[in-house]
Amino acid sequence: MTEQNRIPEKIVENLRPYKQFKPVTCLKCGYSGHMGVKENIVPWYVSWWFITIALMASTPFAILFTFGTRDLWSNFCDSAYIAM
């Protein structure tokens, strides 16, 4: 590593407890460089449980859009099928 890209020892010691790092700029002190990441926060609308519920809720609409209401109900309400 060149002298220009070398991270100061004090910063390296502060980064040791972290498993992940991210290059950022601190708005308080102006430090620009690597910082440790404690937790990766994901918004609720990107979480797996929300996507699962959204897919389950949209499935009936996708079926109706694909087959259409007339074709779908004609299979269930066919007079020959009811007479059996």
N, C-alpha and C positions, 0 to 999 in steps of 0.2 A: 504494500500500500504506500503510495507516495506521501510525502510530508504534507502536501496540500490537501489531500483527502483524509488525512488521519483524524480520528475523533479523539478529543481530549480525554485523558484518563478519568477525570472526575465524572464526565458524562457516561463513559463506559461502565463505571461502577454503579451509577444510578440505573442503568439499563439492564443490569444482570438479572434482577428478579423477574423480568418480563420474558414471555416466550415469543411474543409478536412485537414488531416495531413498525412505525409508520412515519414517513417524512412529513412534518408539519411545521407551521410557523405559529409561535405563541403570540397572542395578541397583547398579553400583559407585559412580558419582558422583551419581546422581539426576537427570541431565539428561533432560528430556522435550522431544522435538522431532525434527527431521529428522536421519536418519543415512544415510550412503552405503551402497549395497548392492554388494558385490563380485561375489557369485555367488548365484543363486537355487537353493537346494538342494532337490531333489525326492526324496522317499522312494523306495526301490527298488520298492515295490509299486504305485507310480503311474507308473513309467517305461514307455515305449512297448514295450520288449522284453519286460517281464514280462506286460503286458496281451496282447501277441501270443501268447506261449507259453500263457497261461491260456486264451485263446480257442481255440487249436488243440487243446489238451488236452481242452477241454470239448465240442468239436464232436461226437465220437462219442456222447457221452451225450445230447446234445440231439437227435440223429437217432433214437436208440433211444427216447427219451422221446416224441418226436413221432409216430413211426410204430409203435412197439411192436415187441417182438422177434418176435411171432408173424407179423405182416404182413411184416416185413422178411425173415425166413427162408423164408416160404412162397413168395415170389417166386423165390428161388434154389433151393429144394429141391422145386419142383413136378415131379411125375413126368412130365408131358407135356414139360416143358422138358428134363429129363435124357434122355428117350428120343430126342430129336432128335439 
